[in-house]
Amino acid sequence: MRLKKEIQNIINYSMGTTAYHQFSPFPEFPVITDGVLEVAQAGECFWLLDLIGGNQINPKLDKSFQVWELTVNQDKSAVICGYNDTTKIVTQKIDYTDFPLDEFKLYLIDGVILLPSEY
């Protein structure tokens, strides 16, 4: 796993994408951008993408625009929240993660998970 600063640099400098990547064997799961792929590899957090993909069966989630926020606590527990724009729809507690950032945000737009800087 890369350092916090290296992962933050990936996030800050990812703008646009050259390809979409299928990260899951489940065809109904969203695809991801170059920046998300690089963060998932650097932060070893494909579990987060699986969690987002698995929640897509929730009929309350707007399939056209979602915001996902991961908050990592000092004790390394975490909470992930999924929003339809600003309305919280999903909250899930994570007992432990070694993801190095305190906060991490992703968008899911029309079946594509992307970094806010790639929007």
N, C-alpha and C positions, 0 to 999 in steps of 0.2 A: 504494500500500500504506500502511496506517495504521501508526502507531507501536506499539511493543511494549506500552506502557501502555494504549492504547486497545483493543487486542485482548484484553489481560488483563481489562479492565473488561467487555467483552462476555462473556467466559467466566464471570467472577464473578457477573454479574447475570442470566444466562440460567437461568430456572427454568421448566420446563414448555414447552409449545409450543402454538400455536394451529392449526398445520397441518403436514403432511408435504409435502416437496418432492421431486419427481423431478428429479435433477440430471443424469442420464445418459439417452441415447436407448436404452440397453439395458434392457429391462423386468425382467430378472433382477437388476439392480443394486439395492442397498438404497436406501431413501428417507432424507432427512435432515430434521432438525428446524429450527425457526426459528433457534436459536442456532448450530447448525452452519453453516447457510446464511450467517448474518451473519459468522462467523469466516472462512469460505471466501472470501467477497467481500472482507473487510477485509484478510486475509492473503494473498490471491491464491493459495490453495492447493487449488484443485479437483483438482489432480494427486494430492493425498493421498487424496481421496475416490475417485478413479479407481483408485488402487492398492489400496485396501481392497476396493472392488467387484470388481476383477479377481481378487483372491485368493479370492473366494467359491467358485470352482470347486475349491478344495483340499478333498478329502474328509475331511481330518483336522480341519478347522475345525468347531467346534460351531456350528450355525446359530442356536441359541437365545441364546447369550451369548458375546461376544468382547470383549477389551480390546485396543486399538491404541495404542501409544506411539511418538511421534516424539521423537528426541533429536538436537538440532542441535549439532554440534561447533564449536569456535572457528574452524576453517578453513572453515566453512560446508558441510562434508560432513554427512551425517546418516545415522541408522539408524532404520528403522521395524520394530517388532516386533509381531506379532499373537499373542495368547494366548487359549486356552480357559481362562477364569478366571485361573489362575496358571501354567498350563503353556504354555511358549513353543512355538508351532507354526511361525511365519513370521518370518524375519529378512531384511531387504532393505537393502542399502547404497544411499545416494543420494549421487552425486558432488558435487552442489551444490544448495543451496537458499538463497533469501533470506528464508525464513520467519523472522520476528523473534523468536519465542519459543525459549528453549533446550530446553524440554520441552513436549509437548502430548499429552494423552490423550483418547481417544474410546472410547465403548462402541458395540458393535453388538448390538442385542437384537431378536430376531425380525424381522430385515429393516429395522430402523431404526437409523441412525447418530445418536448423541446425545452431548451433553456430559455429563460426570459430574454436573454440577449440575442437569441436566434429568432425571436418573434418579429 
